[in-house]
Amino acid sequence: MNETASSLREATAPVWRDNMALAQLLGLCPLLAVTTTLVQGVALGLASAALVVISSTTLSLLRRVLVPPTRLLLTLLILAALVSALDLVTEAVLYDLHSALGIFVPLIVVNSGLLAHAENVASRRSVGFTLLSAAATGLGFLLALAALGALREVLGRGTLLAGIEMVGGDGAFVVQLPWNGTLVATLPPGAFFGLALLLALRNRLARKAPSSGPAGEAPR
């Protein structure tokens, strides 16, 4: 039972303790560039989460028939195929959202966090563990993108869910807050300021949380 609980904690650690963006500081380029609104952050987060789950699970299924030098190449080929399909589908179905995300959908293929997960987890662990860990990795990255997107949109535009019409049509509801916002929050410096705030908040909460590791081990 203890071994199962430990394995579960390890698999779900990427949601918070080992969050790809806020703890490992991986995948920061799309995190900083796309998150001018909550909608854009969530859209890229969902795309990244789906891709890490599919690619990592596929690699885990094939791990016993692969020789080590081919793993990275196969991971890149799988991600490239999935990203190309996703890029074409979003361009055909959600053209405005595709235009808003721009080059950052194709760049998912070289996201260092997704490649690291494929190399460190999918190529070494069982399919069940890999699936759970990949879902946790995707969810953690999605939460980071959504949090930064919401923060920058509220502070920079005075709205929430701006651009939702790109997904939900003209009848979609946008929250208008009682201020106009400040421009700097939507510019590149605002991305760094917002990320710094999220990192500080995450570290503060992590220090307050009790350690679940061995006696004497400090919480991460």
C-alpha positions in Angstrom: 0.0 0.0 0.0 2.8 2.4 0.9 4.6 1.6 -2.3 1.4 2.3 -4.3 0.9 5.6 -2.5 4.5 6.6 -3.1 4.2 5.8 -6.8 1.0 7.8 -7.0 2.6 10.8 -5.4 5.5 10.6 -7.8 3.3 10.4 -10.8 1.2 13.4 -9.8 4.1 15.5 -8.6 4.2 17.5 -11.9 0.9 19.2 -11.1 2.4 21.1 -8.2 5.7 20.0 -6.6 7.5 19.4 -9.9 5.4 21.7 -12.0 7.1 22.0 -15.4 6.9 25.8 -15.6 6.9 27.0 -12.0 9.3 24.5 -10.4 11.5 23.2 -13.2 11.3 26.4 -15.3 10.8 24.6 -18.6 8.7 25.7 -21.5 8.9 29.3 -20.5 9.0 30.7 -24.1 5.3 29.9 -24.8 4.4 30.6 -21.2 5.7 34.2 -21.5 4.7 34.9 -25.1 1.1 33.5 -25.4 -0.4 34.4 -22.0 -1.7 37.9 -22.8 -5.2 36.5 -22.1 -6.7 33.6 -20.2 -8.3 32.1 -23.4 -4.9 31.9 -25.2 -3.2 30.5 -22.2 -5.8 27.8 -21.8 -5.9 27.0 -25.5 -2.1 26.4 -25.7 -2.2 24.5 -22.3 -4.9 22.1 -23.5 -2.9 21.5 -26.8 0.3 20.8 -24.9 -1.5 18.6 -22.4 -3.0 16.5 -25.1 0.2 16.1 -27.0 2.3 15.1 -23.9 -0.3 12.5 -23.0 -0.4 10.9 -26.5 3.3 11.1 -27.3 4.5 9.9 -23.9 2.0 7.0 -23.8 2.9 5.9 -27.3 6.6 6.0 -26.4 6.0 4.0 -23.3 4.1 1.3 -25.3 7.1 1.0 -27.7 9.9 1.3 -25.1 10.8 -2.4 -25.1 11.4 -2.6 -28.8 13.5 0.6 -29.0 17.2 1.0 -28.7 18.3 4.0 -26.7 19.7 6.1 -29.5 16.4 6.1 -31.3 14.2 7.2 -28.5 14.7 11.0 -28.9 14.4 10.7 -32.7 11.1 8.8 -32.3 9.8 11.2 -29.7 10.5 14.1 -32.1 8.8 12.3 -35.0 5.7 11.5 -32.9 5.5 15.1 -31.6 6.0 16.5 -35.1 3.3 14.4 -36.5 0.8 15.2 -33.7 1.6 19.0 -33.8 1.3 19.1 -37.6 -2.2 17.5 -37.3 -3.2 19.8 -34.5 -2.0 22.9 -36.4 -3.9 21.9 -39.6 -7.1 21.2 -37.6 -7.1 24.4 -35.6 -6.3 26.4 -38.8 -9.3 24.8 -40.5 -11.8 24.9 -37.6 -10.6 27.7 -35.3 -8.8 30.0 -37.7 -8.9 33.1 -35.4 -7.5 31.2 -32.5 -4.9 29.6 -34.7 -3.8 33.1 -35.8 -3.7 34.4 -32.3 -1.4 31.5 -31.1 0.8 31.9 -34.2 4.1 30.0 -34.3 3.7 28.7 -30.7 1.6 25.7 -31.7 4.3 24.3 -34.1 6.9 25.1 -31.5 5.3 22.6 -29.1 7.4 20.0 -30.8 10.6 21.3 -29.3 9.1 22.1 -25.8 11.9 21.0 -23.5 9.5 19.9 -20.8 7.6 17.5 -23.0 10.9 16.1 -24.4 12.2 15.7 -20.9 9.1 13.8 -19.8 9.4 11.5 -22.7 13.0 10.7 -22.0 12.9 10.5 -18.2 9.5 8.9 -17.7 8.0 7.4 -20.8 11.1 5.5 -21.9 11.6 3.9 -18.4 8.2 3.5 -16.7 5.0 1.4 -17.2 2.3 2.6 -19.5 -0.1 3.3 -16.5 2.5 5.4 -14.6 3.4 7.2 -17.8 -0.2 8.1 -18.6 -0.8 9.4 -15.2 2.4 11.3 -15.0 1.9 12.8 -18.5 -1.6 13.9 -17.6 -0.2 15.6 -14.4 2.6 17.2 -16.4 0.0 18.6 -18.9 -2.3 19.7 -16.2 0.5 21.5 -14.3 1.5 23.4 -17.4 -2.1 24.2 -18.3 -2.6 25.7 -14.8 0.5 27.8 -15.1 -0.5 29.1 -18.5 -4.1 29.8 -17.3 -2.9 31.6 -14.1 -0.4 33.8 -15.9 -2.9 34.5 -18.7 -5.7 35.5 -16.3 -3.3 37.6 -14.2 -2.0 39.6 -17.2 -5.5 40.0 -18.7 -7.1 41.3 -15.5 -4.2 43.7 -14.8 -3.6 44.7 -18.4 -7.0 44.8 -20.0 -9.5 44.9 -17.2 -11.3 41.9 -18.6 -11.5 38.2 -18.3 -12.2 35.7 -21.1 -11.4 38.3 -23.8 -11.2 36.4 -27.1 -13.6 33.7 -26.1 -15.6 34.4 -29.2 -12.7 32.7 -31.1 -13.9 29.5 -29.6 -17.5 30.1 -28.5 -18.8 32.3 -31.3 -20.2 35.9 -31.1 -22.5 35.1 -28.2 -19.7 34.2 -25.8 -19.6 36.1 -22.5 -16.7 38.3 -21.6 -16.3 39.7 -18.0 -15.7 43.4 -18.0 -14.0 44.6 -14.8 -14.4 48.1 -13.4 -11.0 49.3 -14.6 -9.2 49.7 -18.0 -6.0 48.0 -16.9 -2.4 49.0 -17.5 -0.6 48.4 -20.8 2.6 47.1 -19.3 0.9 43.9 -18.1 0.2 42.9 -21.7 3.7 43.7 -23.0 6.8 41.4 -22.6 7.9 43.0 -19.3 4.5 42.2 -17.9 5.0 38.5 -18.7 8.2 38.5 -16.6 6.6 40.5 -13.7 3.6 38.1 -13.7 5.8 35.0 -13.8 7.8 36.4 -10.9 4.6 36.9 -8.9 3.5 33.3 -9.6 6.9 31.9 -8.7 6.9 33.9 -5.4 3.4 32.7 -4.6 4.2 29.1 -5.4 7.4 29.1 -3.3 5.6 30.8 -0.4 2.9 28.1 -0.5 5.4 25.3 -0.9 7.3 26.5 2.2 4.1 26.5 4.3 3.1 23.0 3.1 4.3 20.1 5.4 6.9 17.8 3.9 5.6 14.4 2.7 9.1 13.0 2.3 11.4 11.2 4.7 12.1 12.7 8.1 14.3 15.7 7.9 13.7 16.3 4.2 12.7 19.9 3.5 9.6 20.5 1.4 10.3 21.5 -2.2 
